[in-house]
């Protein structure tokens, strides 16, 4: 199941990743089996230094009688961020509705910048911090909207962003953005 989850995540990632180890595993039987795994991964270019290591909690659903196997959820965070500091960033599920909304907002603001029109491809990591509102710190994979058929020739970017959101004053802004071509 770990290999299935890792392969699915690798296929969706714009940067190559390597599986370091399975830190924890459990299963729950329902109409099939839900496997909850904690995987330690590293970006391929950092594998020797173990820099950029991150930990992902994944759930894989497996139902042999219908030949169904799918990656239900993933939530990743940098390994060094595992300890929570009071007032610090707390990891968030990349599939959380608020995270998706903030990522879409960041992509729209970045589209208006010097990168030109971009499309959100993947939310790699997300965390939030409660301040006088909420800071959403995310790693996003973006691709330029221009390019050939099926996205060939499109430029791809890895962006580290922070979006500040204060709903009661209708304030939302991209306070930090660093994008690197990948």
C-alpha positions, 0 to 999 in steps of 0.5 A, spaced: 500 500 500 505 504 501 508 503 494 501 504 491 501 511 495 508 513 493 507 511 486 500 515 486 504 521 489 510 521 485 506 521 478 502 527 481 508 531 483 512 535 478 519 534 482 521 527 483 520 524 490 523 518 493 520 514 499 525 514 505 521 509 510 514 507 512 514 511 519 507 508 521 501 503 518 494 501 521 488 499 517 481 499 518 476 494 515 469 497 512 466 495 505 474 494 503 480 496 507 482 503 509 490 503 510 493 509 514 500 510 513 505 515 515 510 516 509 517 519 510 519 522 503 524 527 500 525 530 494 530 526 489 535 532 489 536 532 496 536 525 498 543 524 500 543 530 504 536 528 507 534 536 506 527 537 504 525 531 508 517 531 509 512 526 512 505 525 509 499 522 512 496 518 507 489 513 506 489 508 501 482 505 500 483 497 497 477 493 495 479 487 492 473 484 490 471 490 485 479 491 484 478 498 487 484 501 490 485 509 490 489 514 494 483 517 498 487 523 502 494 526 503 497 531 508 504 533 508 508 537 512 516 538 512 519 533 517 522 539 521 515 542 522 512 536 526 513 540 533 508 545 534 510 551 537 504 555 540 502 561 536 506 557 530 504 554 524 500 548 524 499 543 518 493 543 514 490 538 509 492 540 502 484 538 501 481 542 506 476 547 503 479 553 506 486 551 503 484 550 496 480 557 496 487 560 499 491 557 494 486 559 488 487 566 490 494 566 491 494 563 483 490 569 481 494 574 484 501 571 481 497 570 474 497 578 475 504 578 476 510 578 472 509 570 471 503 572 467 497 567 467 498 561 471 494 555 473 494 551 479 496 544 478 497 542 485 498 544 493 504 540 495 504 543 503 499 547 507 500 550 514 496 555 518 497 560 523 492 564 527 494 571 528 489 577 527 486 573 522 489 567 519 496 566 515 496 560 510 503 558 508 503 553 502 507 550 497 504 550 490 506 548 483 503 552 478 504 552 470 503 557 465 497 557 461 500 558 454 503 552 451 502 547 446 496 541 446 496 537 452 500 542 456 507 541 452 511 547 452 508 550 459 513 553 464 512 550 471 513 553 477 514 551 485 511 557 489 512 558 496 506 563 498 503 566 505 496 568 504 493 573 510 486 572 511 481 576 515 474 574 514 471 579 518 474 585 515 474 582 508 481 582 508 485 577 504 492 579 501 498 575 498 503 577 503 509 573 501 511 569 494 517 566 491 516 562 485 522 558 482 522 555 475 522 547 475 
